[in-house]
Amino acid sequence: MLDCGAALTLAAIATVGFHEPAKLTGVPHPVALIFVLLSVLPAAVRRLWPRTVLAVVLLASAAVLAISVNPAPALAAAYVMYLIPGRLPRREALCYLGGSLVTLGIGLAVFAATRHGGPDPGGGRAALSALAESMLFVAGSWVIGYIILQQHAYTRALREQAERDDRIRIARELHDVVAHGLSLIAVQAGVANWVVESQPAEAARALASIEEISRSALREMRALLGVLRVDTEPELEPAHGLADLPALADRVTAAGVAVTLDVSGTPTAILPGLDLAAYRVIQEAVTNVIKHSGAGRCRVGVTYESDALTVEITDDGRGTTLGKGGHGLTGMRERVAMYDGTFEAGPRPAGGFGVTARFPT
């Protein structure tokens, strides 16, 4: 609808004002009027066939310029040209721009070479003026279309990057919640199955621990997945942080790996996101200790400094916490990188495995 209105407006301007078909010389009035209308009306369907419309409008505009007494800028050609950078590859769009300028130049050259291009007013100087104006309108329209295309592409890239970051963040949270919960549940279930006949009380304790761990994991998953729903308000709960380390240590200790907490320095208030990131790094590290290291003991150190927070997780296992195809270390490294921190993980010279993350505060 917008293109139809624009085409009709341009047709009225071209017919009445600019091209003045009644004053076109050397060509019968009906023929000249057909050229004038062909130079503007096809712009109404420029979105359907941009190449064809541009070709028709340009050829008709060049013909009108060639036979005019007072040539005017090719506004319709500029209007159609605006679409070309967004519809065609850049190299092809540049070719169309160059071809359009050449076509309009030929039309104005014919105008200047006829008797209208003689010494009388409306001759060569008018041709040069019209050529400059036409090139300015057409080339400017192409540039504007290209700039808007790049702006849309940039906005789309930012949106896609934000969506990718959200997917990675959600996947990382799900991995931490599921891997930690299921690892503890698997260990406790193994204990319960092993002692169910010889030590019923210990089996009951393991089953109670499984119930508590599974309920906690389900609450976290429900809160996390609730954020993804758009039809209801998510049920949010306070995010985990370093204050939850004693409860984490108790769960892991109950699973068979004795965890020792060692906090040094003066605890200070830190950003909630950084607090959660530090907690998740420790959670994933101790989960890997349970799953892969075969360790009996694990130490979790938290050091508060004036300008940094350092967490260190070490164990006395076989010197590895790496699982095939796992994403644990990658997720920890990504969390630390989000806060411009440093991350190190690997076997220790004295035995066991160590993970160290330092967050600037």
Helices and strands as residue ranges (DSSP letters): H 2-12, I 13-18, G 21-23, H 29-38, G 41-45, H 50-67, H 75-81, H 84-87, H 90-113, G 115-117, H 124-195, H 200-226, G 242-244, H 245-254, E 258-264, H 272-288, I 289-293, E 297-304, E 308-315, H 328-338, E 342-347, E 353-360
